[in-house]
């Protein structure tokens, strides 16, 4: 009888362990990850050639991050769009072991950008997800870019799981709406109006898909908001940036095999990459 009981234990313990492991591992596997970094040239008051030093120090971390497929720079990559500044930035970007894309900001646009990177707005797919890189004109997605956005959404929205869009300015922001608590890099750059809520927002809502819009025009000094997060209906709005020297950050998005995704706010100053907490901690009230 004792031997029979011992044999029963040998059979049931592995099953118990397997069941426990299955319950503990309910989170789906990561299909791929990508990082988004805003205002990578850093603080306008202490301009240097190349990327902001805390970002350069994080390149090895990004290269070693699990399933890191690519990165997106959300504008103000260089302080001035000269060949010399672009050469210095390119030398640092060459250390990345994955492709990258640039959503050009006001500091980036010009012939030097066009000759190196081509058209400033385009789209691509990764798996079943759609990615759209934009370069709004004076905070507005209009004319050719608006037609491109409409056509891209119309042709792809039904067949993709998620839609990720990248811009530089916080095109949803104004000093008179609920986002005015977010301190952008330079308020006088706001042109007085944006067509986000009147034109762009309805386009994104009607896709019926999860849409995430990333911007990079924050975080350039200690007086500016380091990042922001907001979610309404099917749309999530995110901004990140660097230059402050103590709250420099970027955002990593992990996309799982089932199509779900999450965000990780990466603190670039010091040794604790989780030192700023969760991105959702910076929700707009």
Rosetta silent file (secondary structure, phi, psi, omega in degrees, C-alpha in Angstrom):
SEQUENCE: XXXXXXXXXXXXXXXXXXXXXXXXXXXXXXXXXXXXXXXXXXXXXXXXXXXXXXXXXXXXXXXXXXXXXXXXXXXXXXXXXXXXXXXXXXXXXXXXXXXXXXXXXXXXXXXXXXXXXXXXXXXXXXXXXXXXXXXXXXXXXXXXXXXXXXXXXXXXXXXXXXXXXXXXXXXXXXXXXXXXXXXXXXXXXXXXXXXXXXXXXXXXXXXXXXXXXXXXXXXXXXXXXXXXXXXXXXXXXXXXXXXXXXXXXXXXXXXXXXXXXXXXXXXXXXXXXXXXXXXXXXXXX
SCORE:     score description
SCORE:     0.000 S_00000001
   1 L     0.000  -41.145 -179.928    0.000    0.000    0.000 S_00000001
   2 H   -63.440  -42.778  179.293    2.834    2.363    0.881 S_00000001
   3 H   -63.644  -39.253  179.878    4.574    1.707   -2.466 S_00000001
   4 H   -62.811  -40.957  179.190    1.333    2.337   -4.329 S_00000001
   5 H   -64.996  -40.979  178.271    0.928    5.678   -2.575 S_00000001
   6 H   -63.483  -40.901  178.573    4.527    6.666   -3.417 S_00000001
   7 H   -63.682  -39.042  177.635    3.960    5.714   -7.057 S_00000001
   8 H   -61.301  -41.505  178.990    0.776    7.834   -7.063 S_00000001
   9 H   -63.571  -41.676 -179.976    2.771   10.828   -5.758 S_00000001
  10 H   -61.262  -34.849 -179.742    5.390   10.398   -8.477 S_00000001
  11 H   -76.155  -38.298 -172.031    2.679   10.524  -11.111 S_00000001
  12 H   -84.820  -30.089 -177.489    0.703   13.457   -9.690 S_00000001
  13 H   -61.330  -46.741  177.957    3.510   15.837   -8.677 S_00000001
  14 H   -60.271  -37.906  179.052    4.689   16.509  -12.271 S_00000001
  15 H   -63.968  -42.072  178.956    1.081   17.113  -13.318 S_00000001
  16 H   -61.075  -44.770  179.415    0.635   19.536  -10.410 S_00000001
  17 H   -62.702  -42.025  179.713    3.827   21.385  -11.339 S_00000001
  18 H   -61.939  -43.796  179.840    2.739   21.575  -14.980 S_00000001
  19 H   -63.627  -41.869  178.702   -0.660   22.994  -14.008 S_00000001
  20 H   -62.548  -41.837 -179.877    0.939   25.580  -11.730 S_00000001
  21 H   -64.049  -38.958 -179.883    3.327   26.649  -14.485 S_00000001
  22 H   -65.533  -40.160  178.968    0.454   27.005  -16.929 S_00000001
  23 H   -67.627  -38.329 -177.947   -1.493   29.203  -14.492 S_00000001
  24 H   -73.312  -22.079 -175.119    1.563   31.335  -13.721 S_00000001
  25 L  -107.248   38.252 -176.485    2.365   31.815  -17.409 S_00000001
  26 L   -67.697  -26.204  179.301   -0.978   33.070  -18.667 S_00000001
  27 L   -62.342  129.720 -178.216    0.573   36.162  -20.253 S_00000001
  28 L   -66.079  160.800  179.915    0.977   35.447  -23.982 S_00000001
  29 L   -68.332  149.932  176.781    4.392   35.313  -25.576 S_00000001
  30 E   -76.196  125.252  175.699    5.914   38.508  -26.951 S_00000001
  31 E   -79.737  -44.734  177.013    5.742   38.564  -30.750 S_00000001
  32 E  -167.116  164.112  176.480    7.961   41.632  -31.030 S_00000001
  33 E  -128.894  158.285  170.447    8.863   44.892  -29.293 S_00000001
  34 E  -147.325  152.004  178.723    9.708   48.387  -30.504 S_00000001
  35 E  -108.956  152.701  176.931   10.966   51.523  -28.790 S_00000001
  36 E  -128.905  125.045 -176.603    9.833   55.123  -29.256 S_00000001
  37 E  -130.044  127.173 -178.537   12.166   57.981  -28.297 S_00000001
  38 L  -108.291  149.358  174.353   11.361   61.686  -28.500 S_00000001
  39 L    53.006   53.310 -169.919   13.599   64.767  -28.635 S_00000001
  40 L   -73.248  -11.949  175.957   16.717   62.666  -28.863 S_00000001
  41 L   -78.277  -14.470  172.283   19.100   65.611  -29.322 S_00000001
  42 L    96.228 -143.105 -172.698   18.374   66.561  -25.708 S_00000001
  43 L   -82.655  126.474  179.808   18.377   69.937  -23.991 S_00000001
  44 L   -62.545  -19.628 -178.840   18.342   73.028  -26.248 S_00000001
  45 L   -86.036  -10.052  179.763   20.487   74.863  -23.690 S_00000001
  46 L  -139.966   65.484 -175.403   23.351   72.355  -23.870 S_00000001
  47 L   -71.650  136.887  175.426   23.526   71.258  -27.479 S_00000001
  48 L  -133.432  166.146  171.298   26.101   68.645  -28.445 S_00000001
  49 L   -78.969  147.251 -178.437   26.816   66.630  -31.548 S_00000001
  50 L    84.931 -176.950 -176.991   25.273   63.204  -31.540 S_00000001
  51 L   -76.804  163.157  174.625   22.405   61.931  -29.442 S_00000001
  52 L   -55.128  127.423 -172.798   21.607   62.940  -25.874 S_00000001
  53 H   -50.718  -41.666  178.193   24.209   61.064  -23.757 S_00000001
  54 H   -61.150  -30.805  176.046   21.702   59.111  -21.616 S_00000001
  55 H   -71.021  -41.259  178.407   20.180   57.693  -24.789 S_00000001
  56 H   -58.246  -39.553  179.927   23.600   56.712  -26.128 S_00000001
  57 H   -67.842  -20.558 -178.600   24.261   54.868  -22.865 S_00000001
  58 L   -90.769   -2.631 -175.422   20.981   52.958  -23.336 S_00000001
  59 H   -62.547  -42.120  178.187   21.808   51.638  -26.810 S_00000001
  60 H   -61.445  -39.977  177.338   23.337   48.406  -25.483 S_00000001
  61 H   -60.197  -43.997  179.939   20.214   47.889  -23.366 S_00000001
  62 H   -67.502  -40.675  178.591   18.001   48.343  -26.441 S_00000001
  63 H   -62.306  -30.154 -177.947   20.171   46.048  -28.549 S_00000001
  64 L   -95.397    0.671 -177.058   19.838   43.343  -25.929 S_00000001
  65 L   -73.024  138.046 -176.100   16.120   43.752  -25.285 S_00000001
  66 L   -58.609  129.802  172.500   14.053   40.657  -26.092 S_00000001
  67 L    57.968   31.611  178.226   12.426   40.660  -29.538 S_00000001
  68 E   -74.573  111.500 -172.911   13.328   44.308  -30.247 S_00000001
  69 E   -90.724  -37.412 -178.073   12.280   44.679  -33.881 S_00000001
  70 E  -169.016  173.294  175.656   12.826   48.397  -34.544 S_00000001
  71 E  -129.916  157.818  176.214   12.795   51.886  -33.069 S_00000001
  72 E  -131.215  129.049  175.828   10.996   55.126  -33.914 S_00000001
  73 E  -100.821  119.117 -174.063   12.326   58.605  -33.179 S_00000001
  74 L   -94.737   59.119  165.909    9.481   61.053  -32.719 S_00000001
  75 L    85.314  161.932 -172.985   11.121   64.226  -33.885 S_00000001
  76 L    52.419   57.636  176.777   13.710   66.815  -32.981 S_00000001
  77 L   -77.801  -35.662  178.688   16.488   64.381  -33.664 S_00000001
  78 L  -122.870  152.043  177.197   18.924   67.200  -34.440 S_00000001
  79 L   -73.052  -32.094  175.717   19.070   70.755  -33.057 S_00000001
  80 L  -142.820  141.223 -172.612   19.617   72.121  -36.573 S_00000001
  81 L   -83.571   57.039  179.263   19.170   70.241  -39.851 S_00000001
  82 L   -99.280  156.151  177.566   22.731   70.619  -41.109 S_00000001
  83 H   -55.817  -35.567 -178.049   24.824   67.819  -42.644 S_00000001
  84 H   -64.828  -44.640  178.979   27.239   68.037  -39.701 S_00000001
  85 H   -67.290  -40.469  178.929   24.539   67.406  -37.114 S_00000001
  86 H   -65.832  -36.749  176.903   22.993   64.623  -39.170 S_00000001
  87 H   -60.760  -42.749 -177.727   26.404   62.982  -39.609 S_00000001
  88 H   -69.021  -38.391  176.851   26.947   62.976  -35.849 S_00000001
  89 H   -65.906  -43.350 -178.781   23.471   61.575  -35.181 S_00000001
  90 H   -59.827  -38.060  179.224   23.927   58.937  -37.874 S_00000001
  91 H   -60.870  -37.959  177.738   27.151   57.762  -36.246 S_00000001
  92 H   -75.306  -40.892  179.141   25.238   57.076  -33.014 S_00000001
  93 H   -62.621  -28.881  179.958   22.236   55.535  -34.771 S_00000001
  94 L   -64.571  -15.113  178.040   24.612   53.138  -36.535 S_00000001
  95 L   -79.076  -14.217  177.396   25.210   51.517  -33.134 S_00000001
  96 L   -73.651  138.086 -178.362   21.616   50.274  -33.100 S_00000001
  97 L  -100.703   29.393  178.331   21.252   46.669  -34.176 S_00000001
  98 L  -148.647  160.251  176.379   17.725   47.098  -35.527 S_00000001
  99 E   -63.597  160.684  175.575   15.991   49.265  -38.146 S_00000001
 100 E  -145.962  158.608 -179.076   14.696   52.679  -37.110 S_00000001
 101 E  -132.091  155.344 -177.473   12.304   55.293  -38.448 S_00000001
 102 E  -126.179  120.774  169.465   12.064   59.050  -37.946 S_00000001
 103 L   -91.055   99.052 -168.178    8.871   61.085  -37.557 S_00000001
 104 L   -61.277  135.031  174.079   10.467   64.409  -38.476 S_00000001
 105 L  -100.604 -177.459 -176.709   10.022   67.351  -36.137 S_00000001
 106 L   -63.030  -28.417  179.246   10.395   71.062  -36.792 S_00000001
 107 L   -79.534  -15.915 -171.511   14.142   70.891  -36.115 S_00000001
 108 L   -96.292  -28.700 -169.421   14.641   68.014  -38.535 S_00000001
 109 L   -67.871  143.125  179.746   12.896   69.031  -41.732 S_00000001
 110 L   150.730  179.862 -176.061   14.941   70.191  -44.691 S_00000001
 111 H   -63.649  -36.116 -179.529   16.987   69.016  -47.637 S_00000001
 112 H   -62.918  -37.991  176.519   19.501   67.192  -45.441 S_00000001
 113 H   -68.298  -47.949 -176.151   16.690   65.052  -44.022 S_00000001
 114 H   -60.587  -40.365 -177.374   15.055   64.435  -47.403 S_00000001
 115 H   -69.452  -26.796 -178.691   18.290   63.372  -49.064 S_00000001
 116 H   -90.339  -39.307 -168.108   19.042   60.855  -46.311 S_00000001
 117 H  -119.667   -5.031  176.574   15.624   59.466  -45.424 S_00000001
 118 L    76.501 -149.087 -174.728   13.331   60.249  -48.333 S_00000001
 119 L   -60.322  139.231 -173.569    9.652   61.009  -47.941 S_00000001
 120 L   -82.737   -6.966  176.010    8.728   62.230  -44.480 S_00000001
 121 L  -135.331  137.166 -175.706    5.488   60.231  -44.265 S_00000001
 122 E  -167.740  175.376  178.715    4.981   56.565  -45.020 S_00000001
 123 E  -137.990  161.793  174.348    3.578   53.336  -43.607 S_00000001
 124 E  -156.429  166.759  178.413    4.698   49.755  -43.059 S_00000001
 125 E  -119.184  148.188  170.030    3.417   46.568  -41.468 S_00000001
 126 E  -130.313  113.484 -173.582    4.850   44.273  -38.857 S_00000001
 127 L    60.186 -125.465 -179.358    2.936   41.030  -38.653 S_00000001
 128 L  -100.875   17.390 -176.798   -0.737   41.960  -38.511 S_00000001
 129 E  -113.210  147.965 -177.349   -0.139   45.501  -37.247 S_00000001
 130 E  -107.866  135.155  179.362   -0.004   48.789  -39.177 S_00000001
 131 E  -122.779  131.695 -177.572    2.536   51.541  -38.528 S_00000001
 132 E  -127.898  120.102  178.666    2.168   55.082  -39.897 S_00000001
 133 E  -102.336  123.989 -175.560    4.957   57.660  -39.682 S_00000001
 134 L  -122.679  161.551  175.591    3.766   61.251  -40.153 S_00000001
 135 L  -138.726   76.999 -176.492    5.307   64.719  -40.285 S_00000001
 136 L   -53.736  147.851  175.827    2.491   67.229  -39.616 S_00000001
 137 E   -95.908  113.183  178.705    2.846   70.722  -41.033 S_00000001
 138 L    51.420   48.772  174.778    2.566   73.278  -38.256 S_00000001
 139 L    77.311   -0.281 -176.055    0.665   70.809  -36.010 S_00000001
 140 E  -118.006  133.985  169.744   -1.811   69.836  -38.749 S_00000001
 141 L   -91.782  104.224 -175.034   -2.087   66.669  -40.803 S_00000001
 142 L  -143.254  179.923  177.834   -3.526   68.136  -43.973 S_00000001
 143 H    50.908 -127.014 -174.994   -3.314   68.218  -47.779 S_00000001
 144 H   -60.885  -37.796 -179.135   -1.240   65.351  -49.200 S_00000001
 145 H   -68.257  -37.388  178.392   -0.555   63.857  -45.786 S_00000001
 146 H   -65.753  -42.300  177.452   -4.220   63.850  -44.847 S_00000001
 147 H   -63.630  -40.116  177.079   -5.120   62.119  -48.096 S_00000001
 148 H   -61.150  -44.908 -179.814   -2.332   59.608  -47.492 S_00000001
 149 H   -62.727  -46.522  179.242   -3.631   58.922  -43.966 S_00000001
 150 H   -58.141  -47.311 -177.041   -7.207   58.486  -45.164 S_00000001
 151 H   -66.680  -41.811 -179.675   -6.184   56.134  -47.943 S_00000001
 152 H   -62.790  -43.105  178.195   -3.839   54.099  -45.739 S_00000001
 153 H   -67.050  -42.659 -178.878   -6.526   53.611  -43.090 S_00000001
 154 H   -62.338  -38.281 -176.203   -9.191   52.785  -45.669 S_00000001
 155 H   -80.002  -21.362 -170.462   -7.012   50.162  -47.347 S_00000001
 156 H  -122.223  -20.758 -169.673   -5.716   48.489  -44.195 S_00000001
 157 L   -58.486  -37.222 -176.861   -7.982   49.059  -41.184 S_00000001
 158 L   -70.436  -23.929 -172.018  -10.178   46.025  -41.809 S_00000001
 159 L  -105.373   -3.923 -178.074   -7.270   43.607  -42.087 S_00000001
 160 L  -108.467  163.901  179.639   -4.952   44.693  -39.249 S_00000001
 161 L   -89.480  -49.583 -175.854   -5.114   44.177  -35.486 S_00000001
 162 E  -131.685  155.303  178.189   -3.563   47.412  -34.191 S_00000001
 163 E  -126.188  123.450  179.208   -2.612   50.782  -35.654 S_00000001
 164 E  -116.283  127.016 -175.919    0.427   52.705  -34.347 S_00000001
 165 E  -122.961  140.856 -175.437    0.973   56.314  -35.490 S_00000001
 166 E  -126.942  129.138  177.291    4.029   58.498  -34.884 S_00000001
 167 L  -138.673  174.739  175.815    4.264   62.300  -34.962 S_00000001
 168 L   -94.304  -62.710 -177.896    6.439   64.929  -33.317 S_00000001
 169 L   -70.213  153.311  172.946    4.074   67.551  -31.885 S_00000001
 170 L   -78.457   79.505 -169.390    1.333   66.664  -29.431 S_00000001
 171 L   -65.448  -11.878  176.301   -1.235   67.424  -32.103 S_00000001
 172 L   -87.870   -6.019 -172.533   -4.087   66.704  -29.649 S_00000001
 173 L   -90.015  145.840  165.195   -2.846   69.433  -27.251 S_00000001
 174 L  -154.871  157.977  179.530   -3.978   73.012  -26.889 S_00000001
 175 L   -67.991   -9.857 -177.752   -3.797   75.526  -24.015 S_00000001
 176 L  -108.895    3.903  178.666   -7.604   75.480  -23.908 S_00000001
 177 L  -112.409 -174.888 -171.846   -8.368   71.758  -23.697 S_00000001
 178 L   -69.096   -7.733  178.901   -8.003   69.139  -20.986 S_00000001
 179 L   -91.569    6.345 -175.072   -4.377   68.477  -21.937 S_00000001
 180 L   -68.416  -11.048  174.891   -3.227   71.951  -20.902 S_00000001
 181 L   -75.324  -15.924  175.757   -1.740   70.506  -17.711 S_00000001
 182 L   -81.862  124.464 -179.895    0.894   68.877  -19.912 S_00000001
 183 L   -92.109  108.933  179.205    3.815   71.252  -20.381 S_00000001
 184 L   -79.907  172.633 -171.974    5.101   70.895  -23.937 S_00000001
 185 L   -63.628  -38.753 -177.615    8.621   71.861  -24.948 S_00000001
 186 L  -152.890   97.127 -174.648    7.842   75.330  -26.299 S_00000001
 187 H   -56.895  -36.381  179.331    4.301   76.705  -26.072 S_00000001
 188 H   -60.736  -15.678  175.938    4.881   79.565  -28.548 S_00000001
 189 H   -72.661  -17.829  179.094    5.278   76.918  -31.284 S_00000001
 190 L   -64.783  125.763 -171.477    1.582   76.111  -30.928 S_00000001
 191 L   -80.729   -3.344 -178.997   -0.013   77.695  -34.030 S_00000001
 192 L   106.580  -19.282  176.937   -3.364   78.468  -32.426 S_00000001
 193 L  -162.741  157.408  175.562   -5.258   75.501  -33.822 S_00000001
 194 L  -143.231  147.683 -179.170   -4.885   71.877  -34.857 S_00000001
 195 L   -91.591   16.074 -177.516   -7.187   69.686  -36.909 S_00000001
 196 H   -59.678  -55.533 -172.057   -6.702   66.662  -34.660 S_00000001
 197 H   -72.815  -30.806 -177.810  -10.074   66.719  -32.894 S_00000001
 198 H   -81.866  -36.594 -171.652  -12.106   67.875  -35.876 S_00000001
 199 H  -116.491  -51.310 -171.549  -10.541   65.717  -38.603 S_00000001
 200 H   -74.721  -47.051 -178.995   -7.999   63.162  -37.376 S_00000001
 201 H   -54.280  -47.972  177.760   -9.759   61.873  -34.267 S_00000001
 202 H   -59.518  -36.979  177.881  -12.931   60.829  -36.180 S_00000001
 203 H   -61.758  -41.113 -177.617  -10.791   58.965  -38.726 S_00000001
 204 H   -73.199  -39.499  179.508   -9.056   57.030  -35.971 S_00000001
 205 H   -62.346  -43.002 -172.627  -12.219   56.245  -34.027 S_00000001
 206 L   -72.188   -9.096  175.097  -14.049   54.862  -37.019 S_00000001
 207 L   -66.332  -28.319 -177.471  -11.348   52.257  -37.676 S_00000001
 208 L    72.362    4.904  179.888  -12.707   50.311  -34.715 S_00000001
 209 L  -105.539  162.704  171.848   -9.161   49.108  -33.986 S_00000001
 210 E   -66.341  123.718  179.486   -6.799   49.914  -31.147 S_00000001
 211 E  -120.575  128.926  175.785   -4.965   53.056  -32.237 S_00000001
 212 E  -119.264  127.364  177.322   -1.901   54.418  -30.426 S_00000001
 213 E  -112.517  123.469 -179.361   -0.502   57.848  -31.312 S_00000001
 214 E  -108.434  138.163  174.764    3.023   58.636  -30.088 S_00000001
 215 E  -130.338  165.866 -174.819    4.566   62.125  -29.944 S_00000001
 216 L  -134.295   20.432 -173.608    7.964   63.367  -28.822 S_00000001
 217 L   -99.408   48.727  174.856    7.720   67.093  -28.068 S_00000001
 218 L  -137.790  173.835  167.572    8.133   66.944  -24.278 S_00000001
 219 L    80.300    9.691 -171.597   10.881   66.415  -21.729 S_00000001
 220 L   -78.165  -15.143  174.036   13.552   68.811  -22.992 S_00000001
 221 L  -155.579  179.009 -172.437   14.199   70.395  -19.568 S_00000001
 222 L   -71.678  -16.786  179.929   13.090   70.125  -15.955 S_00000001
 223 L   -85.300  -11.082 -175.398   10.207   72.602  -16.393 S_00000001
 224 L  -100.017  147.718  176.953    8.600   70.503  -19.122 S_00000001
 225 L   -58.900  134.341 -178.233    6.476   67.394  -18.593 S_00000001
 226 L   -73.640  -28.572 -177.862    8.704   64.319  -19.016 S_00000001
 227 E  -169.834  174.885  174.945    5.960   62.218  -20.645 S_00000001
 228 E  -156.481  159.826  179.089    2.198   61.732  -20.767 S_00000001
 229 E  -145.299  139.205  174.252   -0.434   59.023  -21.219 S_00000001
 230 E  -153.821  142.573  177.657   -4.114   59.148  -22.055 S_00000001
 231 E  -135.311  130.319  173.503   -6.656   56.583  -23.205 S_00000001
 232 E  -144.953  139.458 -176.769  -10.186   57.159  -24.469 S_00000001
 233 L    45.509 -124.388 -177.845  -12.412   54.801  -26.424 S_00000001
 234 L   -95.649   12.484 -171.510  -10.142   52.896  -28.858 S_00000001
 235 E  -118.230  135.410  174.212   -7.381   55.524  -28.854 S_00000001
 236 E  -119.638  133.840  178.968   -4.272   55.877  -26.688 S_00000001
 237 E  -114.708  130.659 -176.491   -2.140   59.036  -26.711 S_00000001
 238 E  -135.822  140.655  170.949    1.483   58.919  -25.549 S_00000001
 239 E  -135.262  142.293  177.090    4.313   61.449  -25.418 S_00000001
 240 E  -141.656  164.895 -179.440    7.900   60.925  -24.308 S_00000001
 241 L  -173.304  176.402  179.795   11.097   62.942  -24.425 S_00000001
 242 L  -150.492  160.986 -177.493   14.538   63.676  -23.125 S_00000001
 243 L   135.239  -15.901 -176.151   16.816   66.554  -22.243 S_00000001
 244 L   -71.543  -30.272 -178.699   15.906   67.210  -18.597 S_00000001
 245 L    91.674  -15.081  177.090   18.889   65.323  -17.227 S_00000001
 246 L  -132.370  -17.942  177.720   16.898   63.573  -14.510 S_00000001
 247 L  -129.368   35.271  174.361   13.685   62.293  -16.150 S_00000001
 248 L   -64.867  140.023 -174.354   14.899   61.392  -19.626 S_00000001
 249 E  -154.384  163.262  167.551   12.819   58.530  -20.929 S_00000001
 250 E  -142.081  169.689 -176.970   11.656   56.420  -23.834 S_00000001
 251 E  -120.648  130.576  172.286    8.772   54.001  -24.240 S_00000001
 252 E  -105.680  129.641  174.771    8.971   50.341  -25.203 S_00000001
 253 E  -106.562  125.725  175.391    5.838   48.725  -26.590 S_00000001
 254 E  -103.566  124.662  177.915    5.581   44.954  -26.370 S_00000001
 255 E  -106.094  126.591 -175.568    3.158   43.337  -28.807 S_00000001
 256 E   -95.370  163.348 -175.788    2.007   39.840  -27.846 S_00000001
 257 L   -59.941  -26.237 -179.652    1.072   36.959  -30.095 S_00000001
 258 L   -86.166    2.284  178.604   -2.621   37.409  -29.346 S_00000001
 259 L    96.032  -12.946  176.320   -2.518   41.029  -30.562 S_00000001
 260 L   -73.872  167.255 -179.740   -2.584   42.670  -27.137 S_00000001
 261 E  -152.908  161.212  173.020    0.212   45.048  -26.138 S_00000001
 262 E  -141.983  174.044 -175.461    1.607   46.917  -23.173 S_00000001
 263 E  -122.954  144.262  173.720    3.972   49.805  -22.483 S_00000001
 264 E  -126.396  120.588  176.959    7.164   50.103  -20.463 S_00000001
 265 E   -85.172  117.010 -175.401    8.434   53.532  -19.467 S_00000001
 266 E  -101.357  117.761  178.073   12.232   53.351  -19.495 S_00000001
 267 E   -84.227  122.943 -172.922   14.073   55.799  -17.241 S_00000001
 268 L   -91.691   -8.814 -179.535   17.382   56.716  -18.883 S_00000001
 269 L  -101.956  130.570 -179.432   19.048   58.385  -15.873 S_00000001
 270 L    86.136 -169.552 -173.292   20.682   56.192  -13.247 S_00000001
 271 L   -99.880   -6.807 -177.269   20.718   52.422  -13.011 S_00000001
 272 L  -102.751  103.267 -178.332   17.007   51.710  -12.490 S_00000001
 273 L   -65.527  -18.696  177.797   15.230   51.497  -15.837 S_00000001
 274 L   -99.807   16.879 -171.423   11.909   51.382  -13.940 S_00000001
 275 L   -65.971  -16.564  178.397   12.798   54.428  -11.844 S_00000001
 276 L   -99.244    3.253 -179.792    9.969   56.604  -13.194 S_00000001
 277 L    83.023 -156.359 -178.970    7.264   54.051  -12.549 S_00000001
 278 L   -90.119  150.254  176.349    4.635   53.051  -15.085 S_00000001
 279 H   -58.075  -38.155 -178.664    3.685   55.113  -18.117 S_00000001
 280 H   -63.700  -17.452  176.526    0.079   54.985  -16.933 S_00000001
 281 H   -65.955  -16.923 -176.747    1.182   56.892  -13.797 S_00000001
 282 H  -104.819   31.901  178.603    1.433   59.967  -16.053 S_00000001
 283 E   -65.629  144.690  176.304   -2.223   59.857  -17.124 S_00000001
 284 L   -80.235  128.716 -179.105   -3.911   63.153  -17.886 S_00000001
 285 L   -79.290    0.000    0.000   -6.686   63.858  -15.363 S_00000001
